[in-house]
Amino acid sequence: MASALRTALPRSLSRATTTARPITLAAASSLRRHYSIAPPPPATTLQAPDAADPRLSKINTSTLTITKTTTPKAILPHNELVFGRNFTDHMLLLEWTAADGWLDPRITPYQNLSLDPATCVLHYAFEAFEGMKAYKDRAGNVRLFRPDKNMARMNKSAARIALPRFDGEAFIELLKKFVKLDERFIPSERGYSLYIRPNIIGTQRTLGVGPPGSAMLYVIASPVGPYYPTGFKAISLEATTYAVRAWPGGVGASKLGANYAPCVVPQVQAATRGFHQNLWLFEDIDPATGKKEDFVTEVGTMNLFAAVVGRDGQKELMTAPLDGTILDGVTRDSVLALARERLAPQGWKISERRFAMRELVEAADEGRLLEVFGSGTAAVVSPVRAISYQGKLVECGLKADQEVGPITLQMKDWIEGIQYGEEEGHPWSVKV
Ligand SMILES: Cc1ncc(COP(=O)(O)O)c(C=O)c1O
């Protein structure tokens, strides 16, 4: 199977199988002398050389084996749940080799991984992940929210760093079995959920830099409480102008662990100055004016929305476009779809467009900035009170005694209503 695939590629550009050596960058560039006829692909379609091969992404769900734990964990009281601190009894795990594709899936007791110190993920960050949730509805059914979106994004992220793709639909079937097995960990109150963390890593034992010849896809899950247990608390942001999270042609649109570690220091710096999160800007020339602007991208680990009234009186809900510098958030997409369906008929303009800090500052100064909020799986929406930018505090439309604006609150209600199955039969909510 794999040898047929390799015939399509220069031999040393194909994946290493078993203990074969991965290619080095020097070998790849010397090869390029002979194979430089095709133009390089656009950055948006960069992917593993064999990413499109369906044989290597196939998952056989019928061979799943389940080994149940003999030491079930105690269920923690709701008020002791801390995000990502406690995990369920089991994990889902699949291994992959370039020779055989995905091997038989397993659900095992939650346990340590055993990795050789030379495993490529530990040296070169061959790792991509997802964040999604399972919810329990009033009738006790367990539900996932748009899991196909997470699978599509994870496949894109994995392929960008030469990790294997996988059949998303088959993986959701396995995920359902895993979640069902550990469903006793999902509290049945609104606001509570099971955070699900799929993770894919390169497992080849090598210090050579090249496409990993083996990989592991595993899922762990952690019960979580509401992000705002005592009601919304609006956050304050520090706009970061001294560091950049992502750039055109980079990997900011991929959910790679390597994107997250470098963001921690600016977040800590913002915290030392009293801000909850930092706001990532990207300085660029505005082609309309020829002037430099600080374009708004995303906030911490959320996408960002701003509701403004234009000078012409037009109400607009806007967020940065998917230009490769922001993550294609599932919540962002959901907010946009609901806004187009339910706010546009009320006269709102819904925009995915570049907007600069200057635009927010002017709107705030002229009393036209209505609301700003972050969007993401963890909190659904997170209202923003103020943004510190160039030595000035930009007030984002909330009154002193107000923690959330009406659009932000409406979005939370709409999205949670679907997640918890209260909006009957909505296609985004997938029963387990
Ligand atoms: C950098 C970044 N942006 C945005 C998001 C929001 O994405 P989603 O709505 O899929 O959770 C996340 C969340 O995981 C993130 O890490």
The ligand as a Gaussian input file, in Angstrom:
#p B3LYP/6-31G(d) Opt

LIG

0 1
 C       -6.034000      31.087000      19.055000
 C       -7.477000      30.746000      19.154000
 N       -8.367000      31.518000      18.506000
 C       -9.689000      31.256000      18.556000
 C      -10.191000      30.193000      19.284000
 C      -11.666000      29.908000      19.304000
 O      -11.937000      28.758000      18.545000
 P      -13.214000      27.855000      18.854000
 O      -14.389000      28.733000      18.735000
 O      -13.171000      26.792000      17.805000
 O      -13.036000      27.313000      20.229000
 C       -9.307000      29.380000      19.977000
 C       -9.862000      28.308000      20.811000
 O       -9.583000      27.268000      20.937000
 C       -7.920000      29.641000      19.913000
 O       -7.040000      28.863000      20.551000

